Amino acid sequence: MQAPTTPEESEPLERGPAGHALFVPVRPGPLGCTTRFFRNALGGRIAVAFTSRQSLLRALGPDQHWERLSAPALRALAAPLGITELRVDPRLSAPAPGPALPQGPRHLLVG
């Protein structure tokens, strides 16, 4: 089989649930971007992707960087790290940590 020579001959990206390539959170670095991986409620590592830029920014904040990837490409990046779970458009997430509250003296009430 001959390699594609033009963009029209190459295969399209595998489409996500909404029919589009996925928006994947990344962390920029000096040598390029690194895919961000997260943890599920039990502490296992997972890959996360979103079907729209808006849902990614709503979940992770306006400063979150992203790249477009197909689901198979994201799974291929995650596999060498032992990550097999991919969550698309996750709904449940913990809020970003806020500043620590000052700790005052604690009183034990004895009844």
N, C-alpha and C positions, 0 to 999 in steps of 0.2 A: 504494500500500500504506500502510495506516495504522500509525503507531507503536504499540507495545504500551503499554497503560495500566495493566496490573497485572503483578506478578512472574510469575504463572502463564502470561501470554501471551508473555513474552519467551523467546528461545531459550536453551537451557542452554549452559553452557560446553562447548567441545570437550573431550573427555576425553583424558587422557594414556594411555600404554600400559597402566597398571593400572586404567583406568576412572575416574580422578578428575582434577580440576583439579590442575595442577602446583604444587609449592612452589618458589618462585623466590627466591634469595638477593638481599637488598637492603641498602643502606647508608642508615641514617636521617640526615636533615639538617634544617636549620632550616626548609626549605620543604616537607618531606615526604620520601618515600623515593626512592632512586635504585637502579635495577637494577644489580646487579654483573655485570660481564662478565669473562671469564677468557681465558687463552691456551692453545692446544693445544701439543703437543710441538714443533711447528715454528714457534711464535711467533705464529700467526694468532689473531685474536680470535674467541671463541665465546660463545654464550649457554649457560647451564647451568641445569637444573631437576631436581627430584626428585619421585618419585611418592609419597613419604611424608615427614612432618616428621622422623621418626626417621633416615631415610637422609640428609637434609640436615644435621641436627645431628651425625650420626656423621662425615660427611665434612668439615664446616666448623667444627665446634665448638659448644658450648652457648650461646655468646653471639651466634651468627649470627641476624640478623633475617631475616624472610621474608614474602612475600606470596603469595596464591593467584592464579595467572593461567592462562589457557588457553595452549596452544602457539601458536595464531595471534596472541594478544595479545602474547606475548613476542617472537615473530618481528617483529611490527609495531614494537615498541620498538627492536629491534636493527637493522632494515633501514636507517634513516637513517644509521647509523654504519658501514654496509657489512658488517655481521655477518650471515652467511647460515647458519652452522652452529649447530645446537641439539643439545646432548648432554643426554640424560635419564639420570639415575642414573649419572654417571661413576664408574668404579671406580678408575682410576689417577690419583693426584694426589701431588704432592710434599708432604712434611711441612712444617709451619710452621717458619720459620727459628728456630733457637735462638740463644742468646747466642754471640758469637764466641769462639773458643778463643784463648787467649793464644799469640802467636807468639814462639817462642824462637829462638835462633840456629840456623841450618841448617848442617849439615856435609855436605860433599861427600866421598863415599867413592871413592877411586881404587884400583883393583885391580891 
